[in-house]
Amino acid sequence: MEAFADLIGGFQMLFSDPQAIFFTLLAAFVGIVFGALPGLTASAAIAMLLPLSFYLGPLPALAFLYVIGKSGRYGGSIAAILFNTPGTAASAATMMDGHPMAKRGQPNRALRTATVASVFGDYTGEIILIFGAVWIAQYTRTFGPTEYFAIYLMAFVVIGSVVGKSIVKGLLSTILGALVALIGTDVITNTPRLTFGSQDMRDGMSLVPLLIGVFVISEIIIQAERMGKETLVDAGLADEHKNDRLSFAEVRRLIPLMFRSSVMGSFIGMMPGLGSSVACFVAYGEEKRRAANKDKWGKGVIEGIAAPESANNAVSGPSMIPLLTLGVPGSTVAAVLIGVFLIHGIQVGPLLFSDSNMIITDTGDFFSSRELVFALFAAGLLGIAAYGIMGFWGGPLIGKTIARIPPNYLYPFIFLTAVAASYSARASILDVAIALLFGVIGYAMRRTDFAPAAFVIAFVLARPMEESFRQALLLSDDGALIFLKEPVAGGFLAVGALVVILRIIGQRRQGRTVAA
């Protein structure tokens, strides 16, 4: 009940801030458009727009980028259904039944099924986030440097081994991200590291240009490669189609399926590194297994759209639980949001839910971090409703508009916007060079099946992990054995080791199956 009362207070704080309302609604639209652009993801949109958060208050900035992450996941279904090209990796499963429906003259029915399922899944995940995060934060408030190092190390191992097709490449991506994060000044001894004598590098690698390079510029390079090979194919939208409506009876029939898929997606979302792309295929496979009409799946059934869309959007809320309660980003979107918290001087972790942790804005207003978090939850709930209404009635129009934009104009414009965004963060030409460099690195990683997501999350976690490790050693006389003597820390390390073992066993079984 306490969380419910706090949520009401969050809505009051949200609706007392017109700027926060405006940016929440704007984010719903921006996320849909970016998600519907083939290849560009919610992470790319957030990375490009992150510099804008420097000029906003804490709540408008967080609400803007948080809701983009939600609506961007949904927007990917528009490209998947209309163009047979998943706008995001999370919509790849939606494409299998969504595009056949659009080709046979039912694009509106397919899009509205995706909208209803996305909203259902997102609300389920958001409710789990609100009550789950508050409950978990009660137990993590007593954690010290020892426990936090174990958590960070577990996250490194889990994300590195789970994200991507190869355990080795995933772990190497994680190590590379950690090495890049070490560039700069040592936080304890104040000595420069890996700066090669450059004064500009003493402050370390800036998050914004790195994100823009890895997520935006690398994708533009890939789209430039594809431009000469393929073009967007409109699914043949017309003004009227027979049976191109989603009836209330069909929605009611889908509710049990959407509930199962949403719970599945929420559980997957709580696991760092798995994310929406895993959730959509797991839910699709499970519901196909349960279906009586298995032979029709893949040919255009609404169940084949509702299951993955419920699951991939249900990931959005629970993937924030590790970030808000432990300071560990469970997804690339959460990794970007941690930068927004830090920009506004807010330390993520269990103290975020404390009433005594006060935040003072540039205008002189002050409020507790707990109030801010619940106002962010309220913005998430409002954002889901906003993108649901926009997508239900405007999804086909957005798809038609995108189909008419020539890619040879669109992607150069996005490239210039990305360069401007990387420069605006610190008004530095060096940041532009960093964005271009990591654009090439991100492209090479994607072409060679390394894991850009693991690289970025490791980059964000490496500094606090190092601090926790060194603080734990300074506070203990047992040396490195302190991490095994503390039961909580030992438990987290055991979980990380178990995940790696299970992944290795899974890969070996998969290899034997392919060989047979």
C-alpha positions as CSV (number, residue, x, y, z in Angstrom):
1,M,0.0,0.0,0.0
2,E,2.9,2.3,0.7
3,A,4.1,2.0,-2.9
4,F,0.6,2.7,-4.2
5,A,0.4,5.9,-2.1
6,D,3.9,6.9,-3.4
7,L,2.7,6.3,-7.0
8,I,-0.2,8.7,-6.5
9,G,2.3,11.2,-5.2
10,G,4.3,10.5,-8.3
11,F,1.4,11.4,-10.5
12,Q,0.9,14.6,-8.6
13,M,4.5,15.6,-9.1
14,L,4.3,14.6,-12.8
15,F,1.2,16.6,-13.5
16,S,2.5,19.6,-11.6
17,D,5.4,19.8,-14.1
18,P,4.1,20.9,-17.6
19,Q,7.6,20.4,-19.1
20,A,7.6,16.8,-17.9
21,I,4.2,16.1,-19.4
22,F,5.2,17.6,-22.7
23,F,8.4,15.6,-23.0
24,T,6.6,12.4,-21.9
25,L,4.1,12.8,-24.8
26,L,6.8,13.8,-27.2
27,A,8.9,10.8,-26.3
28,A,6.0,8.5,-27.1
29,F,5.9,9.8,-30.7
30,V,9.7,10.0,-31.1
31,G,10.2,6.5,-29.9
32,I,7.6,5.1,-32.3
33,V,9.2,6.9,-35.3
34,F,12.7,5.8,-34.4
35,G,11.6,2.2,-33.7
36,A,9.8,2.1,-37.0
37,L,12.9,3.1,-39.0
38,P,14.6,-0.2,-40.1
39,G,17.8,-0.8,-38.2
40,L,17.6,2.1,-35.7
41,T,16.7,1.1,-32.2
42,A,15.4,2.8,-29.0
43,S,19.0,2.8,-27.8
44,A,20.1,4.7,-30.8
45,A,17.4,7.3,-30.3
46,I,18.3,7.7,-26.7
47,A,22.0,8.1,-27.4
48,M,21.3,10.8,-30.0
49,L,18.9,12.7,-27.7
50,L,20.9,12.3,-24.5
51,P,22.6,15.7,-24.9
52,L,19.1,17.3,-24.7
53,S,18.8,16.1,-21.2
54,F,21.6,18.4,-20.1
55,Y,19.2,21.4,-20.5
56,L,16.2,19.8,-18.8
57,G,15.3,19.2,-15.2
58,P,15.8,15.7,-13.7
59,L,12.2,14.5,-14.2
60,P,11.6,15.8,-17.8
61,A,15.0,14.4,-18.8
62,L,14.5,11.0,-17.3
63,A,10.8,10.7,-18.4
64,F,11.8,11.7,-22.0
65,L,14.5,9.1,-22.5
66,Y,12.7,6.4,-20.4
67,V,9.5,6.6,-22.5
68,I,11.5,6.6,-25.8
69,G,12.8,3.3,-24.7
70,K,9.3,2.0,-24.2
71,S,7.7,3.4,-27.4
72,G,10.8,2.5,-29.4
73,R,10.3,-1.2,-28.7
74,Y,6.7,-1.0,-29.9
75,G,7.7,1.1,-33.0
76,G,9.9,-1.8,-34.2
77,S,6.7,-3.8,-34.9
78,I,5.6,-1.3,-37.5
79,A,8.6,-2.0,-39.7
80,A,8.4,-5.7,-39.0
81,I,4.8,-5.9,-40.1
82,L,4.8,-3.5,-43.1
83,F,8.2,-3.9,-44.5
84,N,9.3,-7.4,-43.4
85,T,12.3,-5.7,-41.8
86,P,12.4,-5.6,-38.0
87,G,12.8,-2.1,-36.8
88,T,14.5,-3.5,-33.7
89,A,15.9,-6.9,-32.9
90,A,13.0,-7.3,-30.4
91,S,10.5,-7.3,-33.3
92,A,12.1,-10.1,-35.3
93,A,9.6,-12.7,-34.1
94,T,6.7,-10.3,-34.8
95,M,7.7,-10.3,-38.5
96,M,7.0,-14.0,-39.0
97,D,3.2,-13.6,-38.7
98,G,2.9,-9.8,-39.0
99,H,4.1,-9.4,-42.5
100,P,2.1,-12.3,-44.0
101,M,-1.0,-10.7,-42.6
102,A,-0.1,-7.3,-44.1
103,K,0.6,-8.9,-47.5
104,R,-2.9,-10.5,-47.6
105,G,-4.5,-7.2,-47.0
106,Q,-4.8,-7.0,-43.2
107,P,-2.1,-4.5,-42.1
108,N,-4.4,-2.5,-39.8
109,R,-5.5,-5.7,-38.0
110,A,-1.8,-6.8,-37.6
111,L,-0.7,-3.3,-36.4
112,R,-3.5,-3.0,-33.9
113,T,-2.8,-6.5,-32.5
114,A,0.8,-5.4,-32.0
115,T,-0.4,-2.2,-30.3
116,V,-2.7,-3.9,-27.9
117,A,-0.2,-6.6,-27.0
118,S,2.6,-4.1,-26.5
119,V,0.5,-1.9,-24.2
120,F,-0.7,-5.0,-22.2
121,G,2.9,-6.3,-21.9
122,D,4.3,-2.9,-21.0
123,Y,1.7,-2.2,-18.2
124,T,2.4,-5.7,-16.8
125,G,6.1,-5.1,-16.7
126,E,5.7,-1.6,-15.3
127,I,3.6,-2.9,-12.4
128,I,6.2,-5.5,-11.6
129,L,8.9,-2.8,-11.7
130,I,7.0,-0.5,-9.3
131,F,6.3,-3.0,-6.6
132,G,9.3,-5.3,-7.2
133,A,11.9,-2.5,-7.1
134,V,10.5,-1.1,-3.8
135,W,10.6,-4.6,-2.2
136,I,14.1,-5.4,-3.4
137,A,15.5,-2.0,-2.4
138,Q,14.5,-2.8,1.2
139,Y,17.1,-5.6,1.3
140,T,19.9,-3.9,-0.7
141,R,20.2,-0.8,1.5
142,T,22.6,-2.6,3.8
143,F,25.0,-3.6,1.0
144,G,28.6,-2.3,1.2
145,P,31.6,-2.3,-1.2
146,T,32.1,-6.1,-0.8
147,E,28.5,-6.9,-2.0
148,Y,28.6,-4.3,-4.7
149,F,31.8,-5.6,-6.2
150,A,30.3,-9.1,-6.3
151,I,27.2,-7.8,-8.0
152,Y,29.2,-5.9,-10.6
153,L,31.4,-8.9,-11.2
154,M,28.4,-11.2,-11.6
155,A,26.8,-8.7,-14.0
156,F,30.1,-8.6,-16.0
157,V,30.2,-12.4,-16.3
158,V,26.5,-12.9,-16.9
159,I,26.2,-10.1,-19.5
160,G,29.4,-11.1,-21.2
161,S,28.4,-14.8,-21.5
162,V,24.7,-14.3,-22.3
163,V,24.8,-11.4,-24.8
164,G,25.8,-12.4,-28.3
165,K,26.2,-15.7,-30.1
166,S,29.6,-16.7,-28.5
167,I,30.6,-16.8,-24.9
168,V,34.2,-16.0,-25.7
169,K,33.3,-13.0,-27.9
170,G,30.8,-11.7,-25.3
171,L,33.4,-11.8,-22.5
172,L,36.0,-10.2,-24.8
173,S,33.5,-7.4,-25.5
174,T,33.0,-6.9,-21.8
175,I,36.8,-6.8,-21.1
176,L,37.2,-4.3,-23.9
177,G,34.5,-2.0,-22.5
178,A,36.1,-2.2,-19.1
179,L,39.6,-1.3,-20.5
180,V,38.1,1.8,-22.3
181,A,36.5,2.9,-19.0
182,L,39.8,2.8,-17.3
183,I,41.1,5.6,-19.5
184,G,41.5,8.8,-17.4
185,T,42.5,9.7,-13.9
186,D,42.6,7.1,-11.1
187,V,39.9,8.0,-8.6
188,I,42.0,7.1,-5.6
189,T,45.6,8.0,-6.5
190,N,44.7,10.8,-8.9
191,T,47.3,9.6,-11.4
192,P,46.6,9.4,-15.2
193,R,46.0,6.0,-16.8
194,L,46.1,5.1,-20.5
195,T,46.0,8.8,-21.5
196,F,49.2,8.6,-23.6
197,G,50.2,12.1,-22.3
198,S,47.0,13.8,-23.6
199,Q,45.4,16.3,-21.2
200,D,42.1,15.9,-23.0
201,M,41.9,12.3,-22.0
202,R,42.5,12.9,-18.3
203,D,38.8,13.2,-17.7
204,G,38.2,9.8,-19.3
205,M,36.1,8.7,-22.3
206,S,32.8,10.6,-22.5
207,L,29.7,8.4,-22.4
208,V,27.6,10.4,-25.0
209,P,29.9,10.2,-28.1
210,L,30.8,6.6,-27.3
211,L,27.1,5.7,-27.2
212,I,26.4,7.6,-30.4
213,G,29.3,5.9,-32.2
214,V,28.4,2.3,-31.1
215,F,24.6,2.5,-31.6
216,V,24.0,5.2,-34.2
217,I,27.0,5.6,-36.5
218,S,27.7,1.9,-36.7
219,E,24.1,1.3,-37.7
220,I,24.3,4.0,-40.4
221,I,27.3,2.3,-41.9
222,I,25.4,-1.0,-42.0
223,Q,22.4,0.7,-43.6
224,A,24.7,2.3,-46.2
225,E,25.9,-1.2,-47.1
226,R,22.3,-2.5,-47.5
227,M,21.1,0.5,-49.4
228,G,22.4,-0.8,-52.7
229,K,21.1,-4.3,-52.1
230,E,17.6,-3.9,-50.9
231,T,14.8,-1.3,-50.5
232,L,11.8,-1.0,-48.2
233,V,8.8,-2.8,-49.7
234,D,5.5,-1.3,-48.8
235,A,3.1,-4.1,-47.8
236,G,0.4,-2.7,-50.0
237,L,-1.6,-0.6,-47.7
238,A,-5.0,0.6,-48.9
239,D,-7.8,2.6,-47.4
240,E,-10.1,-0.3,-46.9
241,H,-9.6,-4.1,-46.6
242,K,-11.9,-6.9,-45.8
243,N,-11.5,-8.3,-42.3
244,D,-8.9,-5.6,-41.6
245,R,-10.3,-4.9,-38.1
246,L,-9.3,-6.2,-34.7
247,S,-12.5,-7.1,-32.9
248,F,-13.1,-6.9,-29.1
249,A,-13.8,-10.6,-29.1
250,E,-10.4,-11.3,-30.6
251,V,-8.7,-9.1,-28.0
252,R,-10.6,-10.9,-25.2
253,R,-9.5,-14.3,-26.6
254,L,-5.8,-13.1,-26.6
255,I,-5.8,-12.0,-23.0
256,P,-4.6,-15.3,-21.5
257,L,-1.9,-15.5,-24.1
258,M,-0.8,-11.9,-23.6
259,F,-0.7,-12.5,-19.8
260,R,1.5,-15.6,-20.1
261,S,3.9,-13.9,-22.5
262,S,4.0,-10.7,-20.4
263,V,5.0,-12.7,-17.3
264,M,7.6,-14.6,-19.3
265,G,9.0,-11.3,-20.7
266,S,9.0,-9.7,-17.3
267,F,11.0,-12.6,-15.8
268,I,13.5,-12.4,-18.7
269,G,13.8,-8.6,-18.3
270,M,15.0,-9.0,-14.7
271,M,18.0,-11.1,-15.9
272,P,20.8,-8.7,-16.9
273,G,21.8,-9.1,-20.5
274,L,19.0,-11.1,-21.9
275,G,16.6,-8.4,-23.1
276,S,13.7,-8.1,-25.5
277,S,15.2,-10.0,-28.4
278,V,15.4,-13.1,-26.3
279,A,11.9,-12.6,-24.7
280,C,10.1,-12.3,-28.1
281,F,11.4,-15.6,-29.4
282,V,10.9,-17.5,-26.2
283,A,7.3,-16.3,-26.0
284,Y,6.7,-17.0,-29.7
285,G,8.1,-20.5,-29.4
286,E,6.1,-21.3,-26.2
287,E,2.8,-20.1,-27.5
288,K,3.3,-21.9,-30.8
289,R,4.0,-25.1,-28.9
290,R,0.7,-24.7,-27.0
291,A,-1.3,-23.7,-30.0
292,A,-3.8,-26.1,-31.6
293,N,-3.3,-24.6,-35.0
294,K,0.5,-24.9,-35.2
295,D,0.4,-25.3,-39.0
296,K,-1.0,-21.8,-39.4
297,W,1.7,-20.1,-37.4
298,G,4.2,-18.3,-39.7
299,K,1.4,-17.7,-42.2
300,G,-0.3,-14.8,-40.5
301,V,-2.2,-15.4,-37.2
302,I,-2.8,-12.7,-34.6
303,E,-1.5,-15.0,-31.8
304,G,1.9,-14.9,-33.6
305,I,2.0,-11.1,-33.2
306,A,0.5,-10.9,-29.7
307,A,2.9,-13.3,-28.0
308,P,6.2,-11.7,-29.0
309,E,4.9,-8.1,-28.7
310,S,3.6,-8.7,-25.2
311,A,6.9,-10.3,-24.1
312,N,9.3,-7.8,-25.6
313,N,7.5,-4.8,-24.2
314,A,7.1,-6.5,-20.8
315,V,10.9,-6.5,-20.6
316,S,11.0,-2.7,-20.4
317,G,10.0,-2.2,-16.8
318,P,11.7,-5.2,-15.1
319,S,15.0,-4.5,-16.9
320,M,15.1,-1.3,-14.8
321,I,15.0,-3.2,-11.5
322,P,18.7,-4.0,-11.3
323,L,19.5,-0.4,-12.2
324,L,17.3,1.2,-9.6
325,T,18.0,-1.2,-6.8
326,L,21.6,-2.2,-7.3
327,G,23.0,0.4,-9.8
328,V,23.5,-2.3,-12.4
329,P,22.0,-1.7,-15.8
330,G,20.1,-4.7,-17.1
331,S,19.9,-3.5,-20.7
332,T,21.5,-1.0,-23.0
333,V,18.6,1.4,-22.5
334,A,19.2,1.2,-18.7
335,A,22.9,1.8,-19.3
336,V,22.1,5.0,-21.1
337,L,19.7,6.1,-18.4
338,I,22.3,5.7,-15.7
339,G,24.2,8.5,-17.5
340,V,21.2,10.8,-17.2
341,F,21.0,10.1,-13.4
342,L,24.6,10.9,-13.0
343,I,24.3,14.1,-15.1
344,H,21.8,15.4,-12.6
345,G,23.9,14.3,-9.6
346,I,21.6,11.4,-8.7
347,Q,23.3,8.2,-7.4
348,V,21.4,5.1,-8.5
349,G,21.0,2.2,-6.1
350,P,19.0,1.4,-3.0
351,L,19.4,4.9,-1.6
352,L,17.3,6.1,-4.5
353,F,14.2,5.0,-2.6
354,S,15.2,6.9,0.5
355,D,13.1,9.9,1.6
356,S,16.2,11.6,3.1
357,N,18.2,11.6,-0.1
358,M,17.3,15.1,-1.4
359,I,17.8,16.5,-4.9
360,I,18.1,20.3,-5.6
361,T,17.3,21.5,-9.1
362,D,18.8,24.5,-11.0
363,T,15.6,26.5,-10.2
364,G,16.1,25.9,-6.4
365,D,13.3,23.4,-6.0
366,F,14.1,20.3,-4.0
367,F,12.5,16.9,-3.6
368,S,13.5,13.4,-2.4
369,S,14.9,10.9,-4.8
370,R,12.1,8.6,-3.9
371,E,9.6,11.1,-5.1
372,L,11.5,11.5,-8.4
373,V,11.5,7.7,-8.9
374,F,7.8,7.4,-8.5
375,A,7.2,10.4,-10.7
376,L,9.3,8.5,-13.3
377,F,7.1,5.5,-12.8
378,A,4.0,7.7,-13.4
379,A,5.6,9.1,-16.6
380,G,6.1,5.5,-17.7
381,L,2.5,4.6,-17.2
382,L,1.4,7.8,-19.0
383,G,3.9,7.1,-21.8
384,I,2.5,3.6,-22.4
385,A,-1.1,5.0,-22.8
386,A,0.2,7.8,-25.1
387,Y,2.1,5.5,-27.5
388,G,-0.8,3.0,-27.4
389,I,-3.3,5.7,-28.6
390,M,-0.8,7.0,-31.2
391,G,0.0,3.6,-32.5
392,F,-3.5,2.2,-32.5
393,W,-4.9,5.1,-34.7
394,G,-1.7,6.3,-36.4
395,G,0.5,3.3,-36.9
396,P,-0.4,2.7,-40.5
397,L,0.1,6.4,-41.3
398,I,3.5,6.4,-39.7
399,G,4.4,3.3,-41.7
400,K,3.3,4.9,-45.0
401,T,5.2,8.1,-44.3
402,I,8.4,6.2,-43.5
403,A,8.1,4.1,-46.7
404,R,8.0,7.3,-48.7
405,I,11.2,8.7,-47.3
406,P,14.2,7.9,-49.5
407,P,16.9,6.2,-47.4
408,N,19.7,8.1,-49.2
409,Y,18.2,11.3,-47.6
410,L,17.2,9.8,-44.3
411,Y,20.4,8.2,-43.1
412,P,22.7,11.1,-44.0
413,F,20.4,13.4,-42.1
414,I,20.6,11.0,-39.1
415,F,24.4,10.9,-39.4
416,L,24.7,14.7,-39.3
417,T,22.3,14.8,-36.3
418,A,24.5,12.2,-34.5
419,V,27.7,14.2,-35.2
420,A,26.0,17.4,-33.9
421,A,24.8,15.6,-30.8
422,S,28.2,14.2,-30.0
423,Y,29.7,17.7,-30.3
424,S,27.0,19.4,-28.2
425,A,27.7,17.3,-25.1
426,R,30.9,19.1,-24.3
427,A,31.4,21.4,-27.3
428,S,34.4,19.3,-28.2
429,I,35.8,18.2,-31.5
430,L,37.5,15.4,-29.7
431,D,34.1,14.0,-28.9
432,V,33.2,14.0,-32.6
433,A,36.4,12.0,-33.3
434,I,35.5,9.6,-30.5
435,A,32.0,9.1,-31.9
436,L,33.4,8.4,-35.4
437,L,36.1,6.1,-34.0
438,F,33.6,4.0,-32.0
439,G,31.2,4.0,-34.9
440,V,33.9,2.1,-36.8
441,I,34.6,-0.1,-33.8
442,G,30.9,-0.8,-33.3
443,Y,30.5,-1.7,-36.9
444,A,33.5,-4.1,-36.7
445,M,32.0,-5.7,-33.6
446,R,28.6,-6.2,-35.2
447,R,30.2,-7.7,-38.4
448,T,32.3,-10.1,-36.4
449,D,29.5,-11.1,-33.9
450,F,31.0,-9.4,-30.9
451,A,28.6,-7.8,-28.5
452,P,28.2,-4.0,-28.6
453,A,25.6,-4.2,-25.8
454,A,28.0,-6.0,-23.5
455,F,30.8,-3.5,-24.4
456,V,28.6,-0.5,-23.4
457,I,27.3,-2.0,-20.2
458,A,30.8,-3.0,-19.1
459,F,32.0,0.6,-19.9
460,V,29.3,2.0,-17.6
461,L,30.0,-0.6,-14.8
462,A,33.8,-0.7,-14.8
463,R,34.5,2.5,-12.8
464,P,32.1,1.8,-9.9
465,M,33.2,-1.9,-9.9
466,E,36.9,-0.8,-9.5
467,E,35.9,1.6,-6.7
468,S,34.0,-1.0,-4.8
469,F,36.8,-3.5,-5.2
470,R,39.5,-1.2,-3.8
471,Q,37.2,0.1,-1.0
472,A,36.5,-3.5,0.1
473,L,40.2,-4.3,0.2
474,L,41.0,-1.1,2.2
475,L,38.2,-1.9,4.7
476,S,39.2,-5.5,5.2
477,D,42.2,-7.3,6.7
478,D,41.4,-10.5,4.8
479,G,42.4,-9.4,1.3
480,A,40.5,-11.0,-1.6
481,L,39.1,-13.6,0.8
482,I,36.6,-11.1,2.0
483,F,34.6,-11.7,-1.2
484,L,34.2,-15.4,-0.3
485,K,33.7,-14.9,3.5
486,E,30.7,-12.6,3.1
487,P,27.7,-14.8,2.3
488,V,25.8,-12.3,0.1
489,A,28.9,-11.6,-2.0
490,G,29.7,-15.3,-2.3
491,G,26.2,-16.0,-3.4
492,F,26.3,-13.4,-6.2
493,L,29.7,-14.8,-7.4
494,A,28.2,-18.3,-7.4
495,V,25.3,-17.2,-9.5
496,G,27.7,-15.7,-12.1
497,A,29.7,-18.9,-12.2
498,L,26.5,-21.0,-12.6
499,V,25.3,-18.9,-15.5
500,V,28.5,-19.4,-17.4
501,I,28.5,-23.1,-16.8
502,L,24.9,-23.4,-17.9
503,R,25.6,-21.4,-21.1
504,I,28.6,-23.6,-21.9
505,I,26.5,-26.7,-21.5
506,G,23.7,-25.2,-23.6
507,Q,26.2,-24.3,-26.4
508,R,27.7,-27.8,-26.4
509,R,24.2,-29.4,-26.7
510,Q,23.3,-27.0,-29.5
511,G,26.6,-27.9,-31.3
512,R,25.8,-31.6,-31.0
513,T,22.3,-31.1,-32.3
514,V,23.6,-29.2,-35.4
515,A,26.3,-31.8,-36.0
516,A,23.7,-34.6,-35.8
